[in-house]
Amino acid sequence: MLKQIFRVAVLAAGFFAAGAALAQEAPDALIRKAVDEVTTTIKSDKDIQSGNRQKINVLIDTKIAPYVNFARMTQSAVGRNWAKATPEQQTALTREFKSLLTNTYSGALSSYRPETVIEYRPIRWQQGESDAVVRSVIKGATAEPIQLDYFLEKMDGGWKVVDMNVAGFRLVENYKGQFNSEIANSGIDGLIKKLSALNRANEAKAKS
């Protein structure tokens, strides 16, 4: 059920885009403008709607990835075990976690439909603060509304997304439990191998 919720709601992850200037805007303004740009691209591209992974991956690489702090998300998901990892292991964990999230985004973006409606709730942020929560609700034609909150931090390069809350489930917190359990059973290298195998399986499935 949780995986299904993430696949439906993360379609709004296309919010991250729209150009470098947006990074300097208020966080809610950035999210709104970026959502409009990415969803407009999806609505006008039948290949993306039909699941063309090559086009979807280009969309992710150019309009989503630059506005996500994958290193921060990975560190948070690994938790206390991050400090125990070597620099090489940290790099590998970040690479594989980014691939895992990218694969999730790919499937979610292809499920976006023109009738999908995104409504925004009041932002949790005050001028001058470096943390913000942009809240929204995703409404589809047939599905129940899904809460989707974006947790952002203002860094040197502008606002970056560091976590998401989907229907009451924090994305990073959800993976933290899984990652710590795997590390306890097979170590950091075991987690890296498991993530790598999962990513390769997802990529193979997408090509089939």
Beta strands, then each sheet from edge to edge (+ up, - down):
strand 1: 117-120
strand 2: 131-139
strand 3: 146-155
strand 4: 158-166
strand 5: 169-170
sheet 1: 1+ 2- 3+ 4- 5+
end
